């Protein structure tokens, strides 16, 4: 349970387009924590974009890189971690994150996600002829993993600042209880 865990960080999980990076930055600023985005760490190490890694090396290589970054996070403190949308689908990643972080899932419906990501082209998994169908399929597949989060926050009807406020509130609550 939470009391036996070492909650030193905050991890945001959830599907593409749920606002993990934007909310994560706001939360990190408010808590005076470091902000880290797993996709950015991977990109800066590989010297190429996520899209290029998918195209040139394939998804399994990207997932391995992701796995390596997650393991390194166990050494971090006072960090808000925004994760790639597919990262929680590996059980080992979720187990690892839960050891040191409060895991918060940002949620939105497939339609809302589509509305948010339709004008963007940097996500290889959505460069499909039927992106909405792909979102529905992947979201259904990943839902059981996302539901393993400590907290689920619906992002649909709220501006990002309000979502960030909810996340901060949940984090402070846990800090008080586990102190
Ligand atoms: C992915 C989500 C992306 C990125 C990669 C794969 C996924 O991150 O890691 O394109 O499998 O859902 P965001 O969720 O930050 O877009």
Backbone and ligand atoms as CSV (ligand in chain L), in Angstrom:
chain,resi,resn,atom,element,x,y,z
A,1,UNK,N,N,0.833,-1.201,0.000
A,1,UNK,CA,C,0.000,0.000,0.000
A,1,UNK,C,C,0.871,1.256,0.000
A,2,UNK,N,N,0.232,2.424,-0.130
A,2,UNK,CA,C,0.991,3.660,-0.254
A,2,UNK,C,C,1.949,3.901,0.904
A,3,UNK,N,N,1.504,3.574,2.137
A,3,UNK,CA,C,2.322,3.880,3.304
A,3,UNK,C,C,3.661,3.141,3.280
A,4,UNK,N,N,3.714,2.000,2.620
A,4,UNK,CA,C,4.957,1.219,2.583
A,4,UNK,C,C,5.815,1.618,1.376
A,5,UNK,N,N,5.322,2.540,0.581
A,5,UNK,CA,C,6.084,2.975,-0.595
A,5,UNK,C,C,6.835,4.264,-0.306
A,6,UNK,N,N,7.802,4.522,-1.139
A,6,UNK,CA,C,8.619,5.723,-0.973
A,6,UNK,C,C,8.153,6.712,-2.041
A,7,UNK,N,N,7.192,7.580,-1.680
A,7,UNK,CA,C,6.626,8.480,-2.695
A,7,UNK,C,C,7.475,9.748,-2.770
A,8,UNK,N,N,8.483,9.726,-3.629
A,8,UNK,CA,C,9.368,10.889,-3.727
A,8,UNK,C,C,9.187,11.644,-5.025
A,9,UNK,N,N,8.510,11.006,-5.956
A,9,UNK,CA,C,8.310,11.594,-7.285
A,9,UNK,C,C,6.846,11.492,-7.678
A,10,UNK,N,N,6.527,12.107,-8.800
A,10,UNK,CA,C,5.163,12.037,-9.314
A,10,UNK,C,C,5.236,11.629,-10.787
A,11,UNK,N,N,4.562,10.544,-11.135
A,11,UNK,CA,C,4.600,10.090,-12.525
A,11,UNK,C,C,3.235,10.273,-13.172
A,12,UNK,N,N,3.228,10.856,-14.353
A,12,UNK,CA,C,1.986,11.023,-15.108
A,12,UNK,C,C,1.957,9.997,-16.224
A,13,UNK,N,N,0.916,9.179,-16.230
A,13,UNK,CA,C,0.750,8.213,-17.317
A,13,UNK,C,C,-0.564,8.537,-18.034
A,14,UNK,N,N,-0.778,7.910,-19.170
A,14,UNK,CA,C,-2.026,8.126,-19.900
A,14,UNK,C,C,-1.781,8.130,-21.395
A,15,UNK,N,N,-2.854,8.089,-22.137
A,15,UNK,CA,C,-2.761,7.997,-23.592
A,15,UNK,C,C,-2.149,9.266,-24.192
A,16,UNK,N,N,-1.691,9.143,-25.443
A,16,UNK,CA,C,-1.198,10.316,-26.178
A,16,UNK,C,C,-2.286,11.383,-26.180
A,17,UNK,N,N,-1.889,12.635,-26.038
A,17,UNK,CA,C,-2.865,13.718,-26.145
A,17,UNK,C,C,-3.693,13.971,-24.891
A,18,UNK,N,N,-3.312,13.356,-23.769
A,18,UNK,CA,C,-4.081,13.633,-22.545
A,18,UNK,C,C,-3.458,14.786,-21.748
A,19,UNK,N,N,-2.328,15.315,-22.220
A,19,UNK,CA,C,-1.752,16.514,-21.597
A,19,UNK,C,C,-0.664,16.237,-20.567
A,20,UNK,N,N,-0.049,15.043,-20.627
A,20,UNK,CA,C,0.949,14.683,-19.595
A,20,UNK,C,C,2.107,15.685,-19.523
A,21,UNK,N,N,2.628,16.091,-20.676
A,21,UNK,CA,C,3.788,16.994,-20.651
A,21,UNK,C,C,3.392,18.396,-20.193
A,22,UNK,N,N,2.285,18.913,-20.712
A,22,UNK,CA,C,1.862,20.272,-20.310
A,22,UNK,C,C,1.501,20.312,-18.836
A,23,UNK,N,N,0.722,19.343,-18.395
A,23,UNK,CA,C,0.329,19.303,-16.978
A,23,UNK,C,C,1.575,19.067,-16.119
A,24,UNK,N,N,2.437,18.170,-16.577
A,24,UNK,CA,C,3.653,17.851,-15.822
A,24,UNK,C,C,4.510,19.082,-15.563
A,25,UNK,N,N,4.645,19.934,-16.589
A,25,UNK,CA,C,5.451,21.155,-16.419
A,25,UNK,C,C,4.825,22.079,-15.375
A,26,UNK,N,N,3.510,22.230,-15.436
A,26,UNK,CA,C,2.814,23.099,-14.474
A,26,UNK,C,C,2.984,22.561,-13.048
A,27,UNK,N,N,2.829,21.248,-12.913
A,27,UNK,CA,C,2.935,20.627,-11.586
A,27,UNK,C,C,4.363,20.760,-11.048
A,28,UNK,N,N,5.342,20.514,-11.908
A,28,UNK,CA,C,6.742,20.611,-11.482
A,28,UNK,C,C,7.064,22.034,-11.015
A,29,UNK,N,N,6.576,23.022,-11.749
A,29,UNK,CA,C,6.794,24.425,-11.355
A,29,UNK,C,C,6.204,24.690,-9.983
A,30,UNK,N,N,4.977,24.246,-9.793
A,30,UNK,CA,C,4.282,24.531,-8.531
A,30,UNK,C,C,4.937,23.828,-7.336
A,31,UNK,N,N,5.453,22.623,-7.562
A,31,UNK,CA,C,6.055,21.862,-6.451
A,31,UNK,C,C,7.548,22.140,-6.304
A,32,UNK,N,N,8.107,22.920,-7.236
A,32,UNK,CA,C,9.571,23.150,-7.301
A,32,UNK,C,C,10.301,21.824,-7.481
A,33,UNK,N,N,9.754,20.992,-8.357
A,33,UNK,CA,C,10.363,19.712,-8.698
A,33,UNK,C,C,11.015,19.845,-10.087
A,34,UNK,N,N,11.893,18.897,-10.393
A,34,UNK,CA,C,12.463,18.825,-11.737
A,34,UNK,C,C,11.422,18.181,-12.655
A,35,UNK,N,N,11.357,18.627,-13.909
A,35,UNK,CA,C,10.444,17.994,-14.862
A,35,UNK,C,C,11.245,17.132,-15.839
A,36,UNK,N,N,10.740,15.945,-16.068
A,36,UNK,CA,C,11.425,15.037,-17.001
A,36,UNK,C,C,10.393,14.318,-17.875
A,37,UNK,N,N,10.674,14.251,-19.167
A,37,UNK,CA,C,9.756,13.602,-20.102
A,37,UNK,C,C,10.513,12.410,-20.705
A,38,UNK,N,N,9.979,11.211,-20.537
A,38,UNK,CA,C,10.743,10.015,-20.962
A,38,UNK,C,C,11.046,10.052,-22.468
A,39,UNK,N,N,10.110,10.555,-23.262
A,39,UNK,CA,C,10.357,10.640,-24.716
A,39,UNK,C,C,11.546,11.568,-25.017
A,40,UNK,N,N,11.612,12.679,-24.285
A,40,UNK,CA,C,12.705,13.630,-24.526
A,40,UNK,C,C,14.053,13.042,-24.125
A,41,UNK,N,N,14.071,12.290,-23.032
A,41,UNK,CA,C,15.323,11.651,-22.596
A,41,UNK,C,C,15.791,10.691,-23.691
A,42,UNK,N,N,14.851,9.893,-24.195
A,42,UNK,CA,C,15.186,8.923,-25.242
A,42,UNK,C,C,15.692,9.642,-26.499
A,43,UNK,N,N,15.000,10.709,-26.879
A,43,UNK,CA,C,15.391,11.440,-28.097
A,43,UNK,C,C,16.777,12.064,-27.961
A,44,UNK,N,N,17.045,12.653,-26.798
A,44,UNK,CA,C,18.340,13.329,-26.689
A,44,UNK,C,C,19.475,12.303,-26.646
A,45,UNK,N,N,19.224,11.135,-26.063
A,45,UNK,CA,C,20.279,10.105,-26.051
A,45,UNK,C,C,20.506,9.493,-27.423
A,46,UNK,N,N,19.398,9.257,-28.132
A,46,UNK,CA,C,19.506,8.593,-29.438
A,46,UNK,C,C,19.951,9.575,-30.527
A,47,UNK,N,N,19.777,10.873,-30.244
A,47,UNK,CA,C,20.107,11.882,-31.251
A,47,UNK,C,C,19.119,11.864,-32.401
A,48,UNK,N,N,17.939,11.318,-32.172
A,48,UNK,CA,C,16.878,11.355,-33.188
A,48,UNK,C,C,15.512,11.374,-32.528
A,49,UNK,N,N,14.510,11.683,-33.312
A,49,UNK,CA,C,13.165,11.791,-32.762
A,49,UNK,C,C,12.564,10.400,-32.538
A,50,UNK,N,N,11.504,10.375,-31.736
A,50,UNK,CA,C,10.795,9.112,-31.491
A,50,UNK,C,C,10.328,8.537,-32.830
A,51,UNK,N,N,9.831,9.416,-33.657
A,51,UNK,CA,C,9.341,8.987,-34.969
A,51,UNK,C,C,10.453,8.312,-35.786
A,52,UNK,N,N,11.655,8.913,-35.763
A,52,UNK,CA,C,12.780,8.314,-36.496
A,52,UNK,C,C,13.195,6.972,-35.896
A,53,UNK,N,N,13.136,6.880,-34.570
A,53,UNK,CA,C,13.505,5.600,-33.931
A,53,UNK,C,C,12.525,4.507,-34.380
A,54,UNK,N,N,11.217,4.840,-34.381
A,54,UNK,CA,C,10.214,3.869,-34.835
A,54,UNK,C,C,10.485,3.467,-36.287
A,55,UNK,N,N,10.761,4.461,-37.123
A,55,UNK,CA,C,10.922,4.191,-38.558
A,55,UNK,C,C,12.212,3.427,-38.871
A,56,UNK,N,N,13.298,3.828,-38.198
A,56,UNK,CA,C,14.599,3.242,-38.559
A,56,UNK,C,C,14.947,1.995,-37.763
A,57,UNK,N,N,14.447,1.920,-36.513
A,57,UNK,CA,C,14.859,0.778,-35.680
A,57,UNK,C,C,13.691,-0.098,-35.235
A,58,UNK,N,N,12.491,0.454,-35.325
A,58,UNK,CA,C,11.311,-0.335,-34.975
A,58,UNK,C,C,10.842,-0.104,-33.543
A,59,UNK,N,N,9.578,-0.418,-33.296
A,59,UNK,CA,C,8.992,-0.184,-31.970
A,59,UNK,C,C,9.684,-0.971,-30.845
A,60,UNK,N,N,10.061,-2.256,-31.065
A,60,UNK,CA,C,10.685,-2.997,-29.956
A,60,UNK,C,C,11.953,-2.307,-29.433
A,61,UNK,N,N,12.726,-1.698,-30.318
A,61,UNK,CA,C,13.940,-0.994,-29.877
A,61,UNK,C,C,13.550,0.207,-29.019
A,62,UNK,N,N,12.507,0.946,-29.466
A,62,UNK,CA,C,12.035,2.089,-28.686
A,62,UNK,C,C,11.577,1.631,-27.294
A,63,UNK,N,N,10.867,0.508,-27.230
A,63,UNK,CA,C,10.362,0.020,-25.931
A,63,UNK,C,C,11.507,-0.374,-25.000
A,64,UNK,N,N,12.587,-0.891,-25.568
A,64,UNK,CA,C,13.764,-1.232,-24.766
A,64,UNK,C,C,14.405,0.028,-24.191
A,65,UNK,N,N,14.502,1.062,-25.027
A,65,UNK,CA,C,15.083,2.334,-24.576
A,65,UNK,C,C,14.222,2.910,-23.449
A,66,UNK,N,N,12.912,2.806,-23.627
A,66,UNK,CA,C,11.942,3.296,-22.641
A,66,UNK,C,C,12.141,2.559,-21.307
A,67,UNK,N,N,12.298,1.253,-21.420
A,67,UNK,CA,C,12.476,0.399,-20.241
A,67,UNK,C,C,13.728,0.815,-19.459
A,68,UNK,N,N,14.796,1.106,-20.196
A,68,UNK,CA,C,16.050,1.520,-19.569
A,68,UNK,C,C,15.885,2.837,-18.819
A,69,UNK,N,N,15.186,3.778,-19.429
A,69,UNK,CA,C,14.968,5.081,-18.787
A,69,UNK,C,C,14.153,4.896,-17.500
A,70,UNK,N,N,13.129,4.063,-17.554
A,70,UNK,CA,C,12.284,3.838,-16.366
A,70,UNK,C,C,13.127,3.293,-15.213
A,71,UNK,N,N,14.027,2.381,-15.485
A,71,UNK,CA,C,14.857,1.820,-14.414
A,71,UNK,C,C,15.740,2.881,-13.774
A,72,UNK,N,N,16.241,3.797,-14.589
A,72,UNK,CA,C,17.095,4.862,-14.049
A,72,UNK,C,C,16.322,5.817,-13.148
A,73,UNK,N,N,15.009,5.907,-13.371
A,73,UNK,CA,C,14.194,6.856,-12.600
A,73,UNK,C,C,14.115,6.489,-11.123
A,74,UNK,N,N,14.397,5.232,-10.794
A,74,UNK,CA,C,14.289,4.797,-9.389
A,74,UNK,C,C,15.267,5.577,-8.507
A,75,UNK,N,N,16.277,6.175,-9.121
A,75,UNK,CA,C,17.266,6.920,-8.329
A,75,UNK,C,C,16.885,8.378,-8.146
A,76,UNK,N,N,15.779,8.798,-8.735
A,76,UNK,CA,C,15.437,10.228,-8.722
A,76,UNK,C,C,14.618,10.621,-7.501
A,77,UNK,N,N,14.700,11.904,-7.173
A,77,UNK,CA,C,13.877,12.481,-6.104
A,77,UNK,C,C,13.323,13.795,-6.621
A,78,UNK,N,N,12.186,14.208,-6.058
A,78,UNK,CA,C,11.574,15.496,-6.413
A,78,UNK,C,C,11.516,15.707,-7.923
A,79,UNK,N,N,10.987,14.736,-8.599
A,79,UNK,CA,C,10.879,14.822,-10.054
A,79,UNK,C,C,9.457,14.518,-10.505
A,80,UNK,N,N,8.962,15.326,-11.433
A,80,UNK,CA,C,7.684,15.030,-12.083
A,80,UNK,C,C,8.040,14.379,-13.420
A,81,UNK,N,N,7.538,13.162,-13.618
A,81,UNK,CA,C,7.898,12.371,-14.800
A,81,UNK,C,C,6.690,12.246,-15.724
A,82,UNK,N,N,6.815,12.785,-16.939
A,82,UNK,CA,C,5.765,12.568,-17.947
A,82,UNK,C,C,6.215,11.377,-18.785
A,83,UNK,N,N,5.347,10.389,-18.906
A,83,UNK,CA,C,5.745,9.155,-19.591
A,83,UNK,C,C,5.113,9.065,-20.978
A,84,UNK,N,N,5.719,8.292,-21.868
A,84,UNK,CA,C,5.121,8.021,-23.174
A,84,UNK,C,C,3.847,7.193,-22.977
A,85,UNK,N,N,2.897,7.362,-23.879
A,85,UNK,CA,C,1.589,6.719,-23.714
A,85,UNK,C,C,1.599,5.203,-23.625
A,86,UNK,N,N,2.605,4.561,-24.238
A,86,UNK,CA,C,2.623,3.097,-24.240
A,86,UNK,C,C,3.457,2.496,-23.120
A,87,UNK,N,N,4.124,3.344,-22.359
A,87,UNK,CA,C,5.062,2.874,-21.331
A,87,UNK,C,C,4.414,1.987,-20.252
A,88,UNK,N,N,3.184,2.312,-19.792
A,88,UNK,CA,C,2.592,1.496,-18.724
A,88,UNK,C,C,2.163,0.099,-19.186
A,89,UNK,N,N,2.124,-0.132,-20.497
A,89,UNK,CA,C,1.693,-1.446,-20.995
A,89,UNK,C,C,2.740,-2.528,-20.716
A,90,UNK,N,N,3.884,-2.133,-20.206
A,90,UNK,CA,C,4.883,-3.098,-19.743
A,90,UNK,C,C,4.774,-3.137,-18.208
A,91,UNK,N,N,4.375,-4.298,-17.680
A,91,UNK,CA,C,4.139,-4.447,-16.225
A,91,UNK,C,C,5.345,-4.002,-15.408
A,92,UNK,N,N,6.538,-4.350,-15.903
A,92,UNK,CA,C,7.760,-4.025,-15.161
A,92,UNK,C,C,7.907,-2.509,-15.013
A,93,UNK,N,N,7.479,-1.763,-16.014
A,93,UNK,CA,C,7.560,-0.299,-15.928
A,93,UNK,C,C,6.649,0.232,-14.835
A,94,UNK,N,N,5.431,-0.289,-14.777
A,94,UNK,CA,C,4.477,0.188,-13.767
A,94,UNK,C,C,4.961,-0.174,-12.360
A,95,UNK,N,N,5.462,-1.392,-12.201
A,95,UNK,CA,C,5.960,-1.828,-10.890
A,95,UNK,C,C,7.084,-0.900,-10.448
A,96,UNK,N,N,7.965,-0.592,-11.391
A,96,UNK,CA,C,9.108,0.247,-11.087
A,96,UNK,C,C,8.665,1.667,-10.690
A,97,UNK,N,N,7.774,2.252,-11.475
A,97,UNK,CA,C,7.305,3.617,-11.183
A,97,UNK,C,C,6.639,3.679,-9.809
A,98,UNK,N,N,5.834,2.642,-9.505
A,98,UNK,CA,C,5.073,2.672,-8.252
A,98,UNK,C,C,5.966,2.558,-7.023
A,99,UNK,N,N,7.175,2.094,-7.222
A,99,UNK,CA,C,8.082,1.956,-6.086
A,99,UNK,C,C,8.481,3.322,-5.527
A,100,UNK,N,N,8.582,4.339,-6.384
A,100,UNK,CA,C,9.104,5.618,-5.892
A,100,UNK,C,C,8.206,6.816,-6.208
A,101,UNK,N,N,7.127,6.581,-6.992
A,101,UNK,CA,C,6.313,7.735,-7.420
A,101,UNK,C,C,4.830,7.514,-7.151
A,102,UNK,N,N,4.125,8.615,-6.969
A,102,UNK,CA,C,2.668,8.544,-7.018
A,102,UNK,C,C,2.331,8.522,-8.503
A,103,UNK,N,N,1.572,7.514,-8.923
A,103,UNK,CA,C,1.282,7.377,-10.352
A,103,UNK,C,C,-0.120,7.914,-10.636
A,104,UNK,N,N,-0.174,8.959,-11.439
A,104,UNK,CA,C,-1.450,9.598,-11.767
A,104,UNK,C,C,-1.727,9.403,-13.255
A,105,UNK,N,N,-2.921,8.893,-13.557
A,105,UNK,CA,C,-3.281,8.705,-14.964
A,105,UNK,C,C,-4.203,9.829,-15.427
A,106,UNK,N,N,-3.844,10.454,-16.535
A,106,UNK,CA,C,-4.710,11.469,-17.146
A,106,UNK,C,C,-5.580,10.761,-18.179
A,107,UNK,N,N,-6.870,11.032,-18.107
A,107,UNK,CA,C,-7.815,10.273,-18.925
A,107,UNK,C,C,-8.591,11.179,-19.882
A,108,UNK,N,N,-8.913,10.652,-21.068
A,108,UNK,CA,C,-9.815,11.348,-21.996
A,108,UNK,C,C,-10.434,10.293,-22.922
A,109,UNK,N,N,-11.560,10.610,-23.506
A,109,UNK,CA,C,-12.226,9.669,-24.414
A,109,UNK,C,C,-11.484,9.634,-25.752
A,110,UNK,N,N,-11.666,8.577,-26.550
A,110,UNK,CA,C,-11.003,8.501,-27.859
A,110,UNK,C,C,-11.324,9.707,-28.736
A,111,UNK,N,N,-12.566,10.169,-28.684
A,111,UNK,CA,C,-12.978,11.303,-29.535
A,111,UNK,C,C,-12.219,12.571,-29.140
A,112,UNK,N,N,-12.107,12.789,-27.848
A,112,UNK,CA,C,-11.401,13.974,-27.348
A,112,UNK,C,C,-9.915,13.892,-27.703
A,113,UNK,N,N,-9.360,12.709,-27.549
A,113,UNK,CA,C,-7.941,12.514,-27.870
A,113,UNK,C,C,-7.718,12.807,-29.357
A,114,UNK,N,N,-8.600,12.291,-30.177
A,114,UNK,CA,C,-8.477,12.503,-31.627
A,114,UNK,C,C,-8.509,13.995,-31.963
A,115,UNK,N,N,-9.435,14.686,-31.318
A,115,UNK,CA,C,-9.566,16.134,-31.528
A,115,UNK,C,C,-8.241,16.840,-31.194
A,116,UNK,N,N,-7.571,16.381,-30.135
A,116,UNK,CA,C,-6.342,17.030,-29.699
A,116,UNK,C,C,-5.128,16.678,-30.556
A,117,UNK,N,N,-5.096,15.458,-31.101
A,117,UNK,CA,C,-3.869,15.033,-31.797
A,117,UNK,C,C,-3.961,15.091,-33.324
A,118,UNK,N,N,-5.143,15.357,-33.851
A,118,UNK,CA,C,-5.350,15.223,-35.305
A,118,UNK,C,C,-4.449,16.131,-36.151
A,119,UNK,N,N,-4.067,17.289,-35.594
A,119,UNK,CA,C,-3.238,18.199,-36.389
A,119,UNK,C,C,-1.747,17.946,-36.190
A,120,UNK,N,N,-1.399,16.948,-35.351
A,120,UNK,CA,C,0.020,16.691,-35.090
A,120,UNK,C,C,0.486,15.462,-35.872
A,121,UNK,N,N,1.786,15.428,-36.181
A,121,UNK,CA,C,2.250,14.314,-37.012
A,121,UNK,C,C,3.457,13.589,-36.414
A,122,UNK,N,N,3.830,13.934,-35.170
A,122,UNK,CA,C,5.058,13.346,-34.621
A,122,UNK,C,C,4.846,11.998,-33.940
A,123,UNK,N,N,3.580,11.513,-33.912
A,123,UNK,CA,C,3.346,10.246,-33.213
A,123,UNK,C,C,3.192,9.100,-34.221
A,124,UNK,N,N,4.225,8.248,-34.296
A,124,UNK,CA,C,4.226,7.204,-35.325
A,124,UNK,C,C,3.013,6.274,-35.257
A,125,UNK,N,N,2.519,6.000,-34.050
A,125,UNK,CA,C,1.411,5.037,-33.935
A,125,UNK,C,C,0.084,5.595,-34.450
A,126,UNK,N,N,0.044,6.918,-34.658
A,126,UNK,CA,C,-1.209,7.508,-35.145
A,126,UNK,C,C,-1.139,7.909,-36.621
A,127,UNK,N,N,0.006,7.648,-37.240
A,127,UNK,CA,C,0.111,7.902,-38.685
A,127,UNK,C,C,-0.526,6.746,-39.441
A,128,UNK,N,N,-1.809,6.655,-39.327
A,128,UNK,CA,C,-2.584,5.528,-39.849
A,128,UNK,C,C,-3.721,6.087,-40.691
A,129,UNK,N,N,-4.263,5.300,-41.610
A,129,UNK,CA,C,-5.393,5.793,-42.408
A,129,UNK,C,C,-6.627,6.088,-41.548
A,130,UNK,N,N,-6.808,5.316,-40.460
A,130,UNK,CA,C,-7.985,5.515,-39.593
A,130,UNK,C,C,-7.523,5.801,-38.167
A,131,UNK,N,N,-7.015,7.026,-37.915
A,131,UNK,CA,C,-6.435,7.283,-36.587
A,131,UNK,C,C,-7.421,7.115,-35.423
A,132,UNK,N,N,-8.688,7.511,-35.626
A,132,UNK,CA,C,-9.646,7.395,-34.519
A,132,UNK,C,C,-9.850,5.929,-34.138
A,133,UNK,N,N,-9.918,5.071,-35.153
A,133,UNK,CA,C,-10.061,3.626,-34.887
A,133,UNK,C,C,-8.844,3.096,-34.138
A,134,UNK,N,N,-7.689,3.578,-34.551
A,134,UNK,CA,C,-6.435,3.160,-33.904
A,134,UNK,C,C,-6.408,3.621,-32.441
A,135,UNK,N,N,-6.886,4.836,-32.193
A,135,UNK,CA,C,-6.943,5.346,-30.817
A,135,UNK,C,C,-7.879,4.472,-29.991
A,136,UNK,N,N,-9.055,4.169,-30.547
A,136,UNK,CA,C,-10.027,3.327,-29.822
A,136,UNK,C,C,-9.420,1.975,-29.477
A,137,UNK,N,N,-8.742,1.387,-30.456
A,137,UNK,CA,C,-8.180,0.047,-30.270
A,137,UNK,C,C,-7.070,0.060,-29.206
A,138,UNK,N,N,-6.140,1.000,-29.341
A,138,UNK,CA,C,-5.017,1.059,-28.403
A,138,UNK,C,C,-5.475,1.419,-26.990
A,139,UNK,N,N,-6.453,2.327,-26.919
A,139,UNK,CA,C,-6.940,2.755,-25.602
A,139,UNK,C,C,-7.611,1.577,-24.881
A,140,UNK,N,N,-8.400,0.807,-25.630
A,140,UNK,CA,C,-9.069,-0.355,-25.031
A,140,UNK,C,C,-8.025,-1.370,-24.552
A,141,UNK,N,N,-6.990,-1.545,-25.351
A,141,UNK,CA,C,-5.922,-2.491,-25.016
A,141,UNK,C,C,-5.154,-2.046,-23.760
A,142,UNK,N,N,-4.977,-0.741,-23.638
A,142,UNK,CA,C,-4.149,-0.224,-22.537
A,142,UNK,C,C,-4.930,0.125,-21.283
A,143,UNK,N,N,-6.235,0.217,-21.399
A,143,UNK,CA,C,-7.042,0.651,-20.244
A,143,UNK,C,C,-6.723,-0.117,-18.954
A,144,UNK,N,N,-6.582,-1.467,-19.012
A,144,UNK,CA,C,-6.290,-2.191,-17.763
A,144,UNK,C,C,-4.989,-1.715,-17.109
A,145,UNK,N,N,-4.025,-1.304,-17.914
A,145,UNK,CA,C,-2.756,-0.820,-17.347
A,145,UNK,C,C,-2.932,0.574,-16.759
A,146,UNK,N,N,-3.615,1.437,-17.494
A,146,UNK,CA,C,-3.830,2.800,-16.993
A,146,UNK,C,C,-4.605,2.767,-15.666
A,147,UNK,N,N,-5.498,1.793,-15.546
A,147,UNK,CA,C,-6.307,1.708,-14.325
A,147,UNK,C,C,-5.509,1.270,-13.099
A,148,UNK,N,N,-4.289,0.851,-13.314
A,148,UNK,CA,C,-3.442,0.488,-12.172
A,148,UNK,C,C,-2.826,1.724,-11.503
A,149,UNK,N,N,-3.095,2.901,-12.059
A,149,UNK,CA,C,-2.567,4.147,-11.464
A,149,UNK,C,C,-3.174,4.337,-10.072
A,150,UNK,N,N,-2.497,5.126,-9.236
A,150,UNK,CA,C,-3.029,5.428,-7.902
A,150,UNK,C,C,-4.229,6.356,-8.014
A,151,UNK,N,N,-4.181,7.245,-8.986
A,151,UNK,CA,C,-5.224,8.259,-9.141
A,151,UNK,C,C,-5.555,8.409,-10.621
A,152,UNK,N,N,-6.833,8.549,-10.915
A,152,UNK,CA,C,-7.268,8.756,-12.296
A,152,UNK,C,C,-7.892,10.153,-12.383
A,153,UNK,N,N,-7.421,10.991,-13.288
A,153,UNK,CA,C,-7.969,12.342,-13.417
A,153,UNK,C,C,-8.542,12.525,-14.816
A,154,UNK,N,N,-9.820,12.840,-14.884
A,154,UNK,CA,C,-10.442,13.080,-16.185
A,154,UNK,C,C,-10.063,14.478,-16.681
A,155,UNK,N,N,-9.548,14.559,-17.893
A,155,UNK,CA,C,-9.051,15.847,-18.392
A,155,UNK,C,C,-10.038,16.503,-19.371
A,156,UNK,N,N,-11.163,15.831,-19.609
A,156,UNK,CA,C,-12.055,16.277,-20.699
A,156,UNK,C,C,-12.644,17.664,-20.559
A,157,UNK,N,N,-13.220,17.927,-19.399
A,157,UNK,CA,C,-13.968,19.178,-19.270
A,157,UNK,C,C,-13.223,20.250,-18.494
A,158,UNK,N,N,-11.932,19.993,-18.272
A,158,UNK,CA,C,-11.176,20.938,-17.450
A,158,UNK,C,C,-10.020,21.543,-18.216
A,159,UNK,N,N,-9.748,22.824,-17.972
A,159,UNK,CA,C,-8.525,23.384,-18.557
A,159,UNK,C,C,-7.290,22.764,-17.890
A,160,UNK,N,N,-6.146,22.812,-18.577
A,160,UNK,CA,C,-4.927,22.175,-18.070
A,160,UNK,C,C,-4.549,22.619,-16.660
A,161,UNK,N,N,-4.762,23.915,-16.381
A,161,UNK,CA,C,-4.385,24.432,-15.054
A,161,UNK,C,C,-5.167,23.750,-13.955
A,162,UNK,N,N,-6.430,23.469,-14.258
A,162,UNK,CA,C,-7.271,22.808,-13.263
A,162,UNK,C,C,-6.859,21.351,-13.075
A,163,UNK,N,N,-6.499,20.718,-14.177
A,163,UNK,CA,C,-6.016,19.332,-14.101
A,163,UNK,C,C,-4.749,19.315,-13.235
A,164,UNK,N,N,-3.855,20.274,-13.489
A,164,UNK,CA,C,-2.615,20.352,-12.715
A,164,UNK,C,C,-2.932,20.551,-11.229
A,165,UNK,N,N,-3.911,21.380,-10.940
A,165,UNK,CA,C,-4.322,21.632,-9.551
A,165,UNK,C,C,-4.782,20.348,-8.864
A,166,UNK,N,N,-5.546,19.548,-9.585
A,166,UNK,CA,C,-6.027,18.254,-9.053
A,166,UNK,C,C,-4.857,17.325,-8.733
A,167,UNK,N,N,-3.909,17.305,-9.663
A,167,UNK,CA,C,-2.753,16.419,-9.496
A,167,UNK,C,C,-1.939,16.851,-8.269
A,168,UNK,N,N,-1.725,18.145,-8.136
A,168,UNK,CA,C,-0.954,18.670,-7.005
A,168,UNK,C,C,-1.668,18.338,-5.694
A,169,UNK,N,N,-2.991,18.523,-5.687
A,169,UNK,CA,C,-3.790,18.230,-4.500
A,169,UNK,C,C,-3.602,16.762,-4.081
A,170,UNK,N,N,-3.692,15.853,-5.047
A,170,UNK,CA,C,-3.551,14.417,-4.749
A,170,UNK,C,C,-2.144,14.114,-4.217
A,171,UNK,N,N,-1.159,14.761,-4.788
A,171,UNK,CA,C,0.218,14.503,-4.357
A,171,UNK,C,C,0.432,14.986,-2.920
A,172,UNK,N,N,-0.081,16.167,-2.622
A,172,UNK,CA,C,0.094,16.715,-1.267
A,172,UNK,C,C,-0.628,15.857,-0.239
A,173,UNK,N,N,-1.781,15.347,-0.627
A,173,UNK,CA,C,-2.572,14.475,0.254
A,173,UNK,C,C,-1.767,13.249,0.655
A,174,UNK,N,N,-1.153,12.628,-0.317
A,174,UNK,CA,C,-0.385,11.410,-0.056
A,174,UNK,C,C,0.849,11.723,0.782
A,175,UNK,N,N,1.481,12.855,0.514
A,175,UNK,CA,C,2.652,13.247,1.289
A,175,UNK,C,C,2.294,13.424,2.759
A,176,UNK,N,N,1.120,14.025,3.016
A,176,UNK,CA,C,0.689,14.256,4.390
A,176,UNK,C,C,0.415,12.923,5.080
A,177,UNK,N,N,-0.288,12.024,4.377
A,177,UNK,CA,C,-0.672,10.745,4.957
A,177,UNK,C,C,0.563,9.875,5.252
A,178,UNK,N,N,1.552,9.905,4.336
A,178,UNK,CA,C,2.691,8.978,4.492
A,178,UNK,C,C,3.810,9.572,5.334
A,179,UNK,N,N,3.637,10.791,5.819
A,179,UNK,CA,C,4.717,11.404,6.601
A,179,UNK,C,C,4.784,10.814,8.013
L,1,LIG,C1,C,3.445,6.372,-27.692
L,1,LIG,C2,C,3.270,7.630,-27.168
L,1,LIG,C3,C,4.214,8.724,-27.402
L,1,LIG,C4,C,5.612,8.177,-27.689
L,1,LIG,C5,C,5.563,7.181,-28.804
L,1,LIG,C6,C,4.642,5.996,-28.501
L,1,LIG,C7,C,2.429,5.326,-27.426
L,1,LIG,O1,O,4.281,9.587,-26.268
L,1,LIG,O2,O,6.156,7.576,-26.548
L,1,LIG,O3,O,5.118,7.854,-29.962
L,1,LIG,O4,O,2.740,4.128,-27.611
L,1,LIG,O5,O,1.310,5.671,-26.989
L,1,LIG,P1,P,3.094,10.618,-25.856
L,1,LIG,O6,O,2.084,9.836,-25.078
L,1,LIG,O7,O,3.795,11.632,-25.004
L,1,LIG,O8,O,2.564,11.193,-27.123
